[in-house]
């Protein structure tokens, strides 16, 4: 297993639309393991393959407090949506930024596991929000896209400032 590098906004590769997974082999299982290791280390509750510059329709999630409920969704599709909820979201590709985003409260998702076995998941609350957020990544969309242009510009400036401040610290380490 290996920790992968997470792309950060506004990296244009985050806008790449992911392609379906067609081969379920040991390399896919390694990628799943690497995604979990990267997500847990970050720390986060979800990670799409697109965020690590692998443009395949694959995401991992674990919203449990003890990090003991790992979920793998390959080629996910939302079949049903119901209700709405506003949740303050963050993103490993937009570090340190949080904003309210409205998403469906309940979803039914069809996907495959890492072996290629199809399954259907009905969920709500935080897991539903997380899956919708990660599925957006697979379509080249980020949670900042839900913000006004002014707020998006503020996010970009804040991230640029964080990177400038981090650069001297990294150089002296």
Backbone torsions as a table, in degrees:
resi	resn	phi	psi	omega
1	UNK	NA	152.9	-178.6
2	UNK	-147.7	146.6	172.9
3	UNK	-81.7	133.3	-177.8
4	UNK	-100.8	159.2	178.1
5	UNK	-82.7	127.1	179.4
6	UNK	-90.2	124.9	176.6
7	UNK	-66.4	144.4	-180.0
8	UNK	-119.1	141.9	175.9
9	UNK	-55.6	134.7	11.4
10	UNK	-100.8	33.7	-179.5
11	UNK	-50.5	123.7	-176.7
12	UNK	-63.3	-21.2	178.9
13	UNK	-65.2	-21.9	177.0
14	UNK	-67.6	-13.9	-179.1
15	UNK	-92.8	-0.2	-179.5
16	UNK	-72.9	133.0	177.7
17	UNK	-82.4	127.1	-176.5
18	UNK	-73.0	147.7	179.1
19	UNK	-97.0	152.2	179.4
20	UNK	-59.8	148.4	173.4
21	UNK	-82.1	127.8	-179.6
22	UNK	-119.3	-16.7	-178.7
23	UNK	-117.4	122.7	179.6
24	UNK	-109.5	90.5	-172.5
25	UNK	-131.0	-178.8	178.8
26	UNK	-58.1	-31.9	178.6
27	UNK	-63.8	-38.1	177.1
28	UNK	-65.6	-42.3	179.5
29	UNK	-64.3	-37.3	175.6
30	UNK	-64.0	-43.0	178.4
31	UNK	-61.0	-43.4	177.8
32	UNK	-59.1	-46.9	179.2
33	UNK	-61.0	-42.1	178.9
34	UNK	-65.9	-38.0	177.7
35	UNK	-63.0	-44.1	178.3
36	UNK	-63.1	-46.0	-179.8
37	UNK	-59.6	-43.5	-179.9
38	UNK	-64.9	-46.0	-178.8
39	UNK	-62.1	-48.3	-178.5
40	UNK	-64.1	-37.9	-178.3
41	UNK	-71.6	-26.6	-171.6
42	UNK	-59.1	-44.0	-13.6
43	UNK	-87.9	148.3	178.5
44	UNK	-144.3	178.2	179.4
45	UNK	-114.1	-6.1	178.5
46	UNK	-159.3	153.4	178.3
47	UNK	-155.4	129.5	175.7
48	UNK	-98.1	146.7	179.6
49	UNK	-56.8	-32.6	179.3
50	UNK	-57.9	-30.8	-177.8
51	UNK	-70.2	-16.5	177.4
52	UNK	-112.9	24.1	174.5
53	UNK	66.2	30.8	172.1
54	UNK	-117.9	105.9	-168.9
55	UNK	-93.3	65.0	176.1
56	UNK	-122.1	150.8	-175.9
57	UNK	-78.9	83.2	-175.5
58	UNK	-148.2	134.7	174.4
59	UNK	-143.0	155.2	174.2
60	UNK	-124.7	152.5	-179.7
61	UNK	-153.0	150.5	172.0
62	UNK	-157.8	102.0	-177.9
63	UNK	-97.4	4.8	-179.4
64	UNK	-71.6	149.5	179.9
65	UNK	-65.4	-36.5	-177.3
66	UNK	-91.0	4.5	-179.8
67	UNK	55.6	47.0	-178.3
68	UNK	-126.2	21.4	179.4
69	UNK	-133.1	59.9	-177.4
70	UNK	-67.8	136.5	178.7
71	UNK	-122.8	137.0	175.8
72	UNK	-120.4	126.2	177.0
73	UNK	-125.0	114.4	178.3
74	UNK	-106.8	132.8	-178.7
75	UNK	53.2	48.2	-177.0
76	UNK	-70.3	145.2	174.5
77	UNK	-138.2	133.3	177.0
78	UNK	-84.4	122.8	-179.8
79	UNK	-92.1	-36.0	-178.2
80	UNK	-140.5	147.7	174.3
81	UNK	-132.8	146.8	179.1
82	UNK	-150.4	140.0	175.0
83	UNK	68.1	-177.5	178.9
84	UNK	-147.0	148.7	175.6
85	UNK	-146.9	149.2	175.8
86	UNK	-106.3	127.8	-177.9
87	UNK	-131.1	141.1	175.2
88	UNK	-80.5	112.2	-175.8
89	UNK	-103.0	150.0	169.1
90	UNK	-126.1	178.0	-177.2
91	UNK	-155.8	136.3	178.9
92	UNK	-64.2	-22.0	177.5
93	UNK	-88.8	-5.1	177.6
94	UNK	-133.9	67.9	-169.5
95	UNK	-61.9	136.5	174.9
96	UNK	78.9	3.4	-178.2
97	UNK	-111.6	133.6	178.0
98	UNK	-133.7	142.7	179.3
99	UNK	-154.9	152.7	177.2
100	UNK	-74.0	130.0	178.0
101	UNK	-132.3	135.9	177.2
102	UNK	-92.7	130.4	178.7
103	UNK	-139.3	169.8	176.1
104	UNK	-64.1	142.1	-179.6
105	UNK	-78.1	-38.6	-178.0
106	UNK	-127.3	136.0	176.7
107	UNK	-135.4	155.3	169.2
108	UNK	-119.0	122.3	-176.0
109	UNK	-116.7	136.9	171.2
110	UNK	-107.8	133.8	-178.5
111	UNK	-154.7	-175.4	173.4
112	UNK	-123.5	154.6	174.6
113	UNK	-88.4	-175.3	-176.1
114	UNK	-67.0	-14.2	176.8
115	UNK	-91.5	-9.1	-177.5
116	UNK	94.8	3.6	-179.1
117	UNK	-78.5	124.3	-179.7
118	UNK	-70.7	148.3	174.2
119	UNK	-152.1	163.6	176.3
120	UNK	-122.2	135.8	-179.3
121	UNK	-124.9	125.5	172.6
122	UNK	-106.9	125.6	-176.5
123	UNK	-149.8	165.3	177.7
124	UNK	-145.1	-177.6	176.8
125	UNK	64.2	-142.4	-173.3
126	UNK	-60.4	-41.7	-179.7
127	UNK	-64.0	-39.1	177.4
128	UNK	-62.8	-43.4	178.0
129	UNK	-61.8	-46.9	-178.0
130	UNK	-60.3	-46.7	-178.8
131	UNK	-63.2	-43.5	179.0
132	UNK	-62.9	-40.9	178.6
133	UNK	-60.5	-48.6	-177.7
134	UNK	-68.9	-35.7	177.4
135	UNK	-64.8	-33.7	174.5
136	UNK	-57.4	-43.2	178.8
137	UNK	-56.3	-39.5	-178.9
138	UNK	-65.2	-21.5	178.2
139	UNK	-101.6	12.1	177.4
140	UNK	75.9	23.4	-177.7
141	UNK	-116.2	143.0	179.2
142	UNK	-117.9	158.3	-178.5
143	UNK	-62.9	-24.9	178.0
144	UNK	-67.4	-18.0	177.3
145	UNK	-67.2	-19.1	178.0
146	UNK	-82.4	-9.1	-178.0
147	UNK	-88.6	162.6	176.6
148	UNK	-67.5	158.3	178.1
149	UNK	-56.5	-36.6	178.9
150	UNK	-64.6	-47.1	179.1
151	UNK	-64.3	-37.6	177.9
152	UNK	-62.4	-42.2	178.5
153	UNK	-63.4	-39.0	178.3
154	UNK	-64.8	-40.4	178.3
155	UNK	-61.7	-45.7	-179.1
156	UNK	-60.3	-44.4	179.8
157	UNK	-64.5	-41.2	179.9
158	UNK	-63.5	-43.0	178.6
159	UNK	-65.2	-40.7	177.6
160	UNK	-61.4	-41.2	178.3
161	UNK	-63.5	-44.4	178.2
162	UNK	-58.7	-42.5	-179.3
163	UNK	-66.7	-40.4	178.0
164	UNK	-62.4	-41.3	-179.1
165	UNK	-70.9	-31.9	-178.9
166	UNK	-76.2	-29.0	-176.6
167	UNK	-59.8	-49.4	178.5
168	UNK	-63.3	-35.9	179.5
169	UNK	-65.0	-41.0	179.6
170	UNK	-68.8	-35.5	-179.4
171	UNK	-67.7	-32.7	-177.4
172	UNK	-88.4	-7.0	-178.0
173	UNK	-78.7	NA	NA
